[in-house]
């Protein structure tokens, strides 16, 4: 089983973020401003040895690649921000492409959603996603092609993997079919398309599969959303649902919703999915309060035993997608932290060594 981790490139300055969020903004800005919102809440969550790296530095990518290799993480899923010709946060991936000596396998997840000022609780549009026409799709393909041709870019049966974050747009089938055709023109067997679903409900998954693009190979059950959707519908969640209702009534805007990762994993481990061409996911914990404060929520981590049981249940799968390598502002981090050190990387390594 190949284990790939989602990779956020928002750790270097870009003009747009300086304009929208203030000069010098990177993902570390929100981390450094974070505050604990309840007793025992570990915020701010700092990197080990205060390593607030910058992703416009080759040495950072080299460090990440070696760390991933050491702990049996096979590669990264780079978020690809592309808005009908306009690129954002492209520098780390382009730097990786330009430095063939960095031993990092990777592929793209096209984060094809519009950007809003949602961190501040508003829906102000910052940058709108649009899809254009066939000429625009060709421009996009020409940008992607050198990455696809790189030996480190993940391919399945000579088809470059390409995930799309948002599936509900009108041109989806035509757009992906075009990219698939152009891949064939350039000597590949096509494009290995992956769409994201966020549910364990087989009816929901089957409906999603019915509406996927004709050239889509896999559906990815993204975590923690898929586990959470299953858990919140279970009887074990009912007491917490009541507690949340009362808490919001009493504390209103000062109440933070918390979920048990251990209980989520138990529901996930007890749920059997009878669907094909699905790639499972994994998330150790979640905390997006650095971005959203009390509007966010927290998922506590599972036990190592529950993690091992889940991994055992998916060990025969071809891929596993981990959320995430470095989503520091959502509390999804494989990189070493001051509090947990290398904990989750060590779990992955220990499980891998048992196989």
C-alpha positions in Angstrom: 0.0 0.0 0.0 1.3 3.4 -1.0 0.8 6.1 1.6 0.6 9.7 0.3 0.0 12.8 2.5 -1.8 16.0 1.5 0.7 18.8 1.3 -0.1 22.5 1.8 2.2 25.0 0.0 1.0 28.1 1.9 4.3 28.6 3.9 5.8 31.4 1.8 4.8 34.9 1.0 2.8 35.7 -2.1 1.5 39.1 -3.2 -2.2 38.0 -3.0 -1.9 36.9 0.6 0.0 40.1 1.5 -2.9 42.0 0.1 -5.7 40.0 1.6 -4.2 39.1 5.0 -1.4 41.6 5.6 2.3 41.9 4.7 4.3 38.8 5.5 1.4 36.5 5.8 2.0 32.7 5.7 0.2 29.8 7.4 2.6 30.4 10.4 0.9 33.7 11.0 -2.3 32.1 12.2 -0.4 29.5 14.2 1.5 32.1 16.1 -1.8 34.0 17.0 -3.7 30.9 18.2 -4.9 30.7 21.8 -6.2 27.8 24.0 -10.0 27.9 24.1 -10.6 25.4 26.9 -8.6 23.7 29.7 -6.1 21.3 28.2 -6.4 22.8 24.7 -2.9 22.8 23.2 -2.6 26.0 21.3 -0.5 27.4 19.8 0.8 24.2 18.3 4.4 25.0 17.4 6.8 22.9 15.2 9.6 21.1 17.0 12.6 23.4 17.7 10.5 26.3 16.4 11.2 25.3 12.8 9.0 27.9 11.1 10.3 27.0 7.6 9.7 28.7 4.4 8.7 26.8 1.3 10.6 29.0 -1.1 13.8 27.3 0.2 15.1 24.2 -1.4 16.5 22.9 1.9 13.0 22.7 3.3 11.8 20.4 0.6 14.9 18.3 1.0 14.3 18.0 4.8 10.6 17.0 4.2 11.5 14.4 1.6 14.1 12.7 3.8 11.7 12.8 6.8 9.0 11.2 4.7 11.3 8.5 3.4 12.6 7.7 6.9 9.0 7.1 8.2 7.6 5.2 5.2 5.4 8.0 3.8 5.6 7.3 0.1 4.9 10.8 -1.3 3.0 14.1 -1.2 -0.3 15.3 -2.7 0.4 18.9 -3.5 -2.5 21.2 -3.5 -2.6 22.8 -7.0 -4.2 26.2 -7.0 -5.1 27.1 -10.6 -7.7 29.6 -11.6 -8.2 29.5 -15.4 -4.6 30.6 -16.1 -3.8 32.2 -12.7 -1.6 30.3 -10.4 -1.2 30.7 -6.6 1.3 29.1 -4.2 2.9 27.3 -7.1 6.5 27.9 -6.1 7.2 24.8 -4.0 6.0 22.4 -6.7 7.9 24.3 -9.4 11.0 24.2 -7.2 10.6 20.5 -6.7 10.3 20.0 -10.5 13.4 22.1 -11.1 15.5 20.0 -8.6 15.5 16.4 -9.7 17.8 15.4 -6.9 15.0 15.9 -4.2 13.7 12.4 -3.6 10.0 13.3 -3.2 7.3 11.4 -5.0 4.2 13.5 -5.6 1.0 14.2 -7.5 -1.5 17.1 -7.7 -4.8 17.7 -6.1 -6.4 20.5 -8.0 -8.0 22.7 -5.3 -10.5 24.0 -7.8 -12.7 26.0 -5.4 -13.1 29.8 -5.1 -11.3 31.6 -2.3 -13.4 33.5 0.3 -12.5 35.4 3.4 -14.1 32.6 5.4 -11.5 32.6 8.2 -13.1 35.9 9.5 -16.6 34.5 9.3 -17.6 36.2 6.1 -18.3 35.1 2.5 -16.4 37.9 0.8 -15.1 36.5 -2.5 -11.3 36.9 -2.9 -10.8 34.9 -6.1 -13.4 33.1 -8.2 -12.8 29.8 -9.9 -13.8 29.6 -13.5 -13.1 26.9 -16.1 -13.1 28.6 -19.5 -13.1 26.7 -22.8 -10.9 24.1 -24.6 -8.2 26.7 -25.3 -7.9 27.3 -21.6 -7.8 23.6 -20.8 -4.9 23.2 -23.2 -3.0 26.0 -21.4 -3.7 24.2 -18.1 -2.5 20.9 -19.7 0.7 22.5 -21.0 1.5 23.7 -17.4 0.8 20.2 -16.0 2.7 18.2 -18.6 6.3 18.8 -17.3 5.1 17.6 -13.9 3.4 14.5 -15.4 6.6 13.7 -17.3 8.8 13.9 -14.2 9.8 10.4 -13.0 8.8 11.3 -9.4 5.3 12.1 -10.4 3.0 9.2 -9.3 1.6 7.1 -12.1 -0.6 4.1 -12.2 -0.4 1.9 -15.2 1.3 4.8 -17.1 -1.5 7.2 -16.1 -0.5 10.3 -14.0 -2.7 10.6 -10.9 -4.7 13.8 -10.8 -7.3 14.5 -8.0 -10.0 17.2 -8.1 -11.2 18.7 -4.9 -14.6 20.0 -6.1 -16.6 17.7 -8.3 -19.8 19.7 -8.8 -19.0 21.9 -11.8 -20.7 21.8 -15.2 -17.6 21.3 -17.3 -16.1 18.5 -15.2 -16.6 15.6 -17.6 -15.5 17.6 -20.7 -12.5 19.1 -18.8 -11.2 15.8 -17.5 -11.9 14.0 -20.7 -9.8 16.6 -22.5 -6.9 16.2 -20.1 -7.2 12.4 -20.5 -7.0 12.7 -24.3 -4.1 15.0 -24.2 -2.2 12.6 -21.9 -2.7 9.8 -24.4 -1.5 12.2 -27.2 1.7 12.6 -25.1 2.5 9.0 -24.7 0.6 8.2 -21.4 -2.2 5.6 -21.1 -4.5 8.5 -20.1 -5.1 10.3 -16.8 -5.8 8.6 -13.5 -8.6 10.8 -12.3 -9.6 10.9 -8.6 -12.7 12.6 -7.2 -13.4 13.3 -3.6 -16.4 12.1 -1.6 -17.0 12.8 2.1 -19.2 10.1 3.4 -19.3 6.4 4.5 -23.0 6.1 3.5 -23.0 3.5 0.6 -26.1 5.2 -0.9 -24.2 8.5 -1.0 -21.1 6.9 -2.4 -23.0 5.1 -5.1 -24.8 8.3 -6.1 -21.5 10.1 -6.2 -20.0 7.3 -8.3 -23.0 7.6 -10.7 -22.2 11.3 -11.2 -18.5 11.0 -11.5 -16.7 11.9 -14.8 -16.6 9.2 -17.4 -12.8 9.0 -17.1 -12.6 9.1 -13.3 -10.8 6.0 -12.0 -11.2 6.4 -8.2 -13.3 8.0 -5.6 -11.4 9.1 -2.5 -13.1 9.1 0.9 -11.5 12.1 2.4 -10.8 12.3 6.2 -11.8 13.4 8.7 -15.1 14.3 6.9 -16.0 10.8 5.9 -15.5 9.3 9.4 -17.2 12.3 11.0 -20.3 12.0 8.8 -20.6 8.3 9.8 -20.0 9.0 13.5 -22.4 11.9 13.8 -25.2 9.6 12.5 -24.4 6.9 15.0 -26.2 6.2 18.3 -22.9 6.7 20.1 -22.9 10.4 19.1 -26.3 11.1 20.6 -25.1 12.2 24.0 -22.6 14.5 22.4 -25.3 16.0 20.2 -27.3 16.8 23.3 -24.3 18.3 25.0 -23.5 20.5 22.0 -27.0 21.7 21.8 -27.0 22.7 25.5 -23.5 24.2 25.3 -24.4 26.4 22.3 -27.6 27.6 24.1 -25.7 28.6 27.2 -22.3 29.8 25.8 -23.5 30.9 22.4 -20.5 32.2 20.5 -18.0 31.0 23.2 -18.8 27.2 22.8 -16.4 25.0 20.9 -17.6 21.7 19.4 -15.3 18.8 20.2 -15.5 15.2 18.8 -13.9 12.1 20.0 -11.4 10.7 17.5 -11.4 7.4 19.3 -15.2 7.0 18.9 -14.9 8.1 15.3 -12.3 5.4 14.6 -14.5 2.8 16.3 -17.4 3.6 14.1 -15.1 3.6 11.0 -13.6 0.2 12.1 -17.1 -1.2 12.6 -18.3 0.0 9.2 -17.9 -2.3 6.2 -18.0 -0.7 2.8 -19.0 -2.8 -0.2 -17.9 -0.4 -2.9 -15.2 -0.7 -5.5 -12.6 1.7 -6.8 -12.5 3.7 -3.5 -9.3 5.0 -1.9 -9.6 5.3 1.8 -8.2 8.2 3.9 -6.7 8.8 7.3 -6.6 11.7 9.7 -5.0 11.6 13.2 -6.7 14.7 14.7 -8.2 18.1 13.7 -8.2 21.6 15.2 -9.0 24.5 13.0 -9.3 27.0 15.8 -6.1 28.9 14.7 -8.1 30.0 11.7 -11.7 30.1 13.0 -11.6 30.4 16.8 -14.9 29.3 18.4 -16.3 28.9 14.9 -14.0 25.9 14.4 -14.0 22.5 16.0 -11.7 19.9 17.4 -11.3 16.2 16.9 -9.2 14.5 19.5 -6.7 11.8 18.4 -7.4 8.1 18.4 -5.4 5.5 20.4 -2.6 3.8 18.6 -4.5 0.5 18.9 -7.5 2.0 17.0 -5.1 3.4 14.3 -3.5 0.0 13.9 -6.8 -1.7 13.6 -7.9 0.7 10.9 -4.6 0.3 9.0 -5.0 -3.5 9.2 -8.5 -3.2 7.6 -7.1 -1.2 4.6 -3.7 -2.9 4.3 -4.6 -4.6 1.0 -5.6 -1.4 -0.7 -3.4 0.1 -3.3 -3.3 3.6 -1.9 -4.0 5.4 1.4 -4.2 9.2 1.5 -3.3 10.9 4.8 -4.7 14.3 5.8 -2.2 15.8 6.1 1.6 16.4 6.1 1.5 20.0 7.1 -2.0 21.4 7.6 -0.8 23.3 10.8 -3.9 25.6 11.0 -6.2 22.6 10.8 -4.3 20.5 13.3 -3.5 17.8 10.8 0.3 17.4 11.0 2.7 14.6 10.4 5.7 16.9 10.8 7.2 16.9 14.3 5.6 19.2 16.9 6.9 20.5 20.2 4.2 18.6 22.1 4.0 15.3 20.2 7.5 15.2 18.6 7.5 12.5 15.9 4.5 10.6 17.3 2.4 10.0 14.2 5.3 9.3 11.9 6.5 6.8 14.4 3.1 5.1 14.4 3.2 4.8 10.7 6.7 3.5 10.7 5.9 0.9 13.4 2.8 -0.3 11.6 4.7 -0.5 8.3 7.5 -2.6 9.9 4.9 -5.1 11.1 3.8 -6.0 7.6 
